[in-house]
């Protein structure tokens, strides 16, 4: 995890997105009708960190990714719009998060990031 004020690396941004998705799966299974708190460990905080991470991912420069980086940026834009729509709601229920989890845009982004992350590990970048 990056410190406050320290720029987030691409690796860290990908980790944030993956961690948030795992948290979202657990949150969706809880059956909450309303968001219980706005603490730094709640769903809203996870989604806000992911929104910041998406900005890092969209701005990333990965020469070896070529045109695939354009695909990632398009998927970041689409998934980010859905995520910000959820954040704009006064309360975030489990059902709302479950629907976000099911979004093809979020799933496409996750698959993109899994692929990119694995390729970067293989190349040592």
N, C-alpha and C positions, 0 to 999 in steps of 0.2 A: 504494500500500500504506500502511496506517495504521501509525503508530508505536506502540510498546509503551505501554500506558496510555491512549492516545488512543481515544475511542469510534469505532467503525466506522460510516461513513455507509451509507445504503441503497445508494447507487451502488457504494461499495466492496464491500459485502456481495454484491451481484449479480455484480460482477467476480470475486470470490473463487469463487463457485459455478461460474461459466463457466470460469475458469482450471482449477479442479479437474477439471471434466468433461473438458476437453482433455487434462489430465495422465493421467486415468484411461483414456482411449482409448489413449494411448501405452503406458501400463503394462500394459494388458490384452493388447496385441500382443506383449509381450516374452516371454510364455510362462514366467514365473517360477512355480516350484512353492511357493516360500516367500519371505517378505519378507526382503530382504537387510540392511537397516539401518533404524534408527529415527531417522535424521538429520533435520534440519529441511527437507531437500529430498526426503524420501521420501514414499511414498504415505500413510502414517499421518499425517504432518504436514499434508499437503494435506487429508485427510479431517477432521482436527481443526479446521483453520481454517474449513472449510466448515460444520462443526457450529456453530461460533461465529457464522458469518455467517447461518445459518438462524435463530438467536435474534434477530438484528437485523432480519431480514426479517419474522419473525412479529410483532415489536413495532412495525413501521413504521406510521406514520400518513400516508396519502396520500388526502386528501379526494376528489380527482378519480377515484380508483379505485373508490369506492363498494363495491358488493357483490363486485366482483372481488377485493378484498383478502381477503374471507372465503374465497374459493376458494383463493387463494394460501396462506393460513394452513393450510387443510386439507391442501393438497399438501405444505407444509413439514413438517407433522406426520408424514405418511406417508413421505415421502422421508427425513426425519430419523431415523425409526425404523429404516429399512433401513440407513442410513449408520452409525448407532450399533451396529447388529447386526454389521456388518462390522468396526467398530473394536474390538468386544469379542472378536474372534477372536485367538488367540495369534500367528497369522501370516496375512498378507494375500497370497494368491496372485493371479496374473494372472487365473485362471479365476474367482475370487471377485469380483474387480473387474469382469470382463466381465459377470458375472451382475448385478451392481449397475447397470452401465451399461444393461443391457437392462430394468431394472425400469421398469414403466409409471409408477410413482410418481415416480421421478426424472425421467423424460422429461416427464411432465405438469408438474412443477415448472419444469424448464428452459424449456418452452414458455411457461408463465405469466410467467417472469422476462424472457424475450426480448420478450414483448408489453408488459409493464409498462415495461421499460427503454426501449423504442422510443417508447412513449407519453409517458414523462417527457421524453425528448429533444425530441420534437415540441412539447410544451407549455412547455418551458423550465424545468420544475420541477427 
